[in-house]
Amino acid sequence: GINAEYMGFRQGQMLCQAFCAICLYMGSLFHYLFGEHTIISIIIIGIIAYWAYYKICLCTKLELFFTPTKLNTFIVKHATELSKTEYNPTFYLLPGHLQSFYCVLHNYLIDGKHGFSYDRQLVSIPDGGQLALDWPILGNLKIIANDTPIIVLFPGLTGGCRNSYIGQIIRDNAQRGYYSVVLNKRGCAGTPLLTPKFYCGYDVEDSEAGLKAIRAKYPKNPIYGLGCSLGGNILANYLSAKRDKSIITAAVCICTPYDLYTVDKNMEVALFGIYHKFLGMNKIRTLKEHLEEMRPAEKIIGCSLEKAMSKIKNSRDFDAYVTAKIFGYDSVENYYRNTSCVLRIKDIKIPTLFISSLNDPIVTSKVIPYSECLANSNIILATHKCAGHLAFFNGFSPKQWLALPALGFFSSFAEYNKLTKPDSQK
């Protein structure tokens, strides 16, 4: 291990030395060509240096961590988008912050304008609440066979069917012949709120209700799950709770906030707390949309909703004054710790891919649970050094790339099942 690390360091050192030598040579060449026009020389050298750094250091494949079981080895070998394709980030959106900001901006610019509409199905939950399943209406894709996979999308915090990344994932799924459905959380994406509570990081009962409704509608189709951000945490918690009885048979979790307590602490200091405040504003906006329906919760909260909102300055404040109390936790710290999927990754019993960015400003690299993932042979962990939070943009005109490795994973999983299925079942 030490020798490998040393060799990697030496290779990097030699590469830097070669790069510096090239820069010096180019500098001498440009000085000879342009004479005293040193500014032009510096600009040209800077552009060349930046492009070399971008192509050599940032345009790389995903780094994979997994136990080499037969299934994992098959997936890694055959899922081209997961193991062999380079992710080329948009060169002018390189820092994780810029990619993340662009993702937020893109959500506001798109705001549901995906080029297709949804057929909404309301699903009742045993406690009297309801959630919404949004089925995209795509003219070029119909469920015509029992083997057409259905990918259930679990959106991020306060997110839903209108988010731009959800629309892009649905289009990418359709191009592969997969059907998608968006599982909107209580009160999100215009879902009427029937009970005085929203959702939390551990929504196993709600997830089960939505998945049972999908299974009832399509009893024979394979059902996969794809969770984004908090949706990834909710999906992972569902998988760990249901274990081998999960309705979902394969899953992908993207930019999952594995440890909600640590992620909250990160957001408190990241970029002067801007993410903390922004997510707090989103939560307040959702609360205001359902103010009257939430009135009965004032007894649990201990004050009026207006008074609670006046005290909320960020995401943690909202969870402290509202979420933790409604779900019965004595503190926001205990709420975060007990709903974090990192505690339960060991219990996941179906093939699951986690995709994380080392440059994610919200779920930083220190939060990624390498040891927990490697300890579970059902899990593949994929990381990349240059992407934001739910922001894997590539191309000059930025387009989300995050669905492609997920689709490679699902396709290879399905192919493995076909190859290993007994002849009597083929």
Steps between C-alpha positions, in 0.01 A plus 500: 500500500777745594705409191196554277432836661866598458500396135183701444665800665813459287296475181311816593827676583653399165187615318518841670869532412430415136210746495717780644769427241241525222371830640856641509559386144172650384578822685833530320329424169230762548753758616695436180181529290339798670806683631403747769132409490532306822131532590403303190759239589369469856140468383584230245713307749220529756243362259727209403581426865133508601397273213778254577399491866135453402563213259765320706372544853123557484369303201516161667293189555307432816708333771330183617512328840336159539533142611579287190196272508384338175222757459716803582778381271249445218347846547836677510615313191188559290365837623697720261358828634590400854851362462642599162353836394672823605297773657604827333369782721396828341835679497364836617305343790786314663474583872230306683340826608457621141347171388265500800393862439437421135283204603286728718480761223406230251217385728353851507542551125343164410239488783310207357548587132634157407329468164256242638223487757405265783203286589463536878390214722422580865586225747347469846727430796376295802515800739260699280761686300574477132784527253502541123634278224569693181508284187663681206298509180753416230364435153795284399492264798227267615509215747425218258671206666533356846878530482504879445688636805338775705739740673350671805654843556541632855562879469714707735400729787175688415553377143260326268391444143574861396874487571722523192718203599187283537387593148844421356511163675155412364608586144822299535303204640254516210783489245605168654144366489446539875184648646519745792270612777564779750416427863420846643520534876213632711429863425760522221447583132144617562393183682204585730587459866238305697686456829688758712844363415730498200779246461831417661826327413354164604178465300476122475121479540434768240748343256337161547153642432616658176685189386202274576283722281753467217518123546118477499488690168781298340521167685763334279738777394843530664511799734824692559558801725701816437537747787646850478652679803255459792302268274810278495504496880129413510547226239800350683304499827210324328732236355664433835165473676347261245821308432425206267125578502546828317268568205799667337750246365788735408575857604720802434549781752660822370664764722352336808543697827610185683547671837242776542662635817841546338348634178310759703823610669665527158222719364529729800848612394502435124505827306383706801204269559327581171384140444367483855295814449379407153369159608336662803319741266381208286360323805319814616352547154363145509357562848327818386334307217331277762467739794139420592548126464795523739313697769426191717877448532531823702417300814803280440725785392403704805430829324322642198641421158555871441709528814699190406566637151621830644773309687610288203816629334627183333431133431597381848271753665206365301579145602548606862172691526286286270628169359667350808206584729232371262681168459558457873871574539616685811761700308599582145835329560327173587272540199799535266693214657208255505382564145843480335534205264867450593377311807315249285710451186612165639141371479442564130439165331449594133755625243550870566723764342596815690636787289675789677715798403818580688438866412141508632476814719212355704586130533877541526748219441543449876138385525531219245484166692767300319539233768126445543453461125794263460372291792177427310551281193171624351635853458711673237627846590596735215671836548621777273732787590316776314122547531264694720195398701265326255702689240687276256493737205697431184534659157530863396123532531471333842298181518457273800711185478396339830239260356740328260707296749174411678351368176819304429466341844133410449558362150788278612301379800209404272737325257659302784156385616415378150824309470474336842126425491423127484402377153154406629433866583639651178 
